[in-house]
Amino acid sequence: MSEVAENERRILVAIDEGDESIYALSWCLKNLVFQNSKDTLILLYVKPPRAVFSSFDYPADFVITADVMANMDKHSQQVADRVIETATRLCNNIQNVEMKVGYGDPRDVICEMTQKLGADILVMGSHGYGVIKRTFLGSVSNHCAQNAKCSVLIVKRPK
Amino acid sequence: MSEVAENERRILVAIDEGDESIYALSWCLKNLVFQNSKDTLILLYVKPPRAVFSSFDYPADFVITADVMANMDKHSQQVADRVIETATRLCNNIQNVEMKVGYGDPRDVICEMTQKLGADILVMGSHGYGVIKRTFLGSVSNHCAQNAKCSVLIVKRPK
């Protein structure tokens, strides 16, 4: 393994609130990241813009006041905190871990970040961004598999 | 690495005549397959059906006689032999290597074989089956990323 361990690979894992992404991270830690190597694991959480986050989570006749928006932002932040906490806990044995938060359409942000962060490989769950948001956003993983410039690993949970 | 090395992962690599697939295999050998582990590397070459193989490789007014068909089959076999030889040579350090040849539309055959062969992960180049055939077949890797039941790694060559 010496040849591999000497690599300094930059492995970007896209995480979100879905179980698939946490499973993908675990799979990556077990199968791809070499412990005690110079690999850098970059965790990327992308906060979708508020419009995407809200429009399917609340009834259509729901009146969006400043209070509601503040609550939505708070909820969004809590979700992000929970995801980031779970992911970083899983990586506590890894020497080089970076945490990044992006904002915008996850499809675009993830593809852009692979280039900006010099990722050698992008790892993600097979769907991403939950069942409801997925309907709106389309499959994030499909988009990234086609558009990211680096290698892409789509981890699927066994049925 | 002991935890990982004890895995008995079945890694299926789809190979074809394109440079991308040989690059994908090399990447996989360097980054995913653990030497001296119980991993099994399965190389899968899929021969497209003759109709697909011929219709873009020869002019439209080309008369297909029995001789021509025999020549096409011979050429197809030579291509297959060359691909398989290159791929197996790359894997000469790997303990458990299996070579499989399938026949049919690569998109369907590859997805079916992941299940039939109990693959934990499918590795493939970002395109597959050459520029001309790709136009007809559509992107094999896109199809497999969406439809294979196991995890899928699409290896892209750096530009």
Interface residues (C-beta under 8 A of the other chain):
Chain A: M1 E3 V4 N7 R9 W27 K30 N31 L32 F34 Q35 I121 S139 S141 N142 A145 Q146 A148 K149 C150 S151 V152 L153 I154 V155 K156 P158 K159
Chain B: M1 E3 V4 N7 R9 W27 K30 N31 L32 F34 Q35 I121 S139 S141 N142 A145 Q146 A148 K149 C150 S151 V152 L153 I154 V155 K156 P158 K159
